[in-house]
């Protein structure tokens, strides 16, 4: 389904059964970012509905033994016909720097382009500097911090990439 993953990793579309498996890795993968409040926030950001209703636009990467190695939850915008959105993505820290995140995004970009979409949007918290650096390396443009973007005290940095001019987003078969 997705080429260019390191040996021993395989990708597929999300299923509803993946929901508890993904929730189980969030705290360890995010290293306790923002403490208990951050843990609750991450879990609330990934309700089961994403695994039910957006399964064909999200990916799960597993190790040979079936262990979750990475995921990307994305969807095509219903209100912006030329846009898509990466809602949440994560890679096991043991795999950082091996191109797994980039490969997931490239697969999502290819899917988005196959549906005639041009822009991809996403957000992250200002504290998540690793996410900000990753998105910038992929060619996303970052906004200034948007105070209270997701509610009181939930500031965010918004990102956008224009796939029509992004060399990273070369379509690949999905």
C-alpha angles and dihedrals in degrees: 000000000000119000126205099045117139116265114284095030127105130182132211139160118282122264131195089252089064093066099087091039092056093044088054093062100044100090096045093044094049092046094228093302108186092003123244092343090055091049092053091045093053093049092049091051091062110052118170091257091079090059091046103042105025100038095121092057097045133072138211122200117203135188118237090268093054097257115146110256102168143343142192124199111195140149144190112259115252093201102038108053092196097047143078132186136222102212100181136350134175141176127197104258089232087067098046113128094025096099097253095125092044091049092051091050092047090052090050091048090053091049091048092050091049086061092051095255122146107182133056121196132190140157139214136183118268089240092059097084092161090060091047092052092047094052092046090052089053090056101259118147114230128217125218114268109292107215116223090358093152096027137301110340093000101115119178142189111223123213133197132183126190105217093197090071102028116108091195091060097069105151116256128184114270 
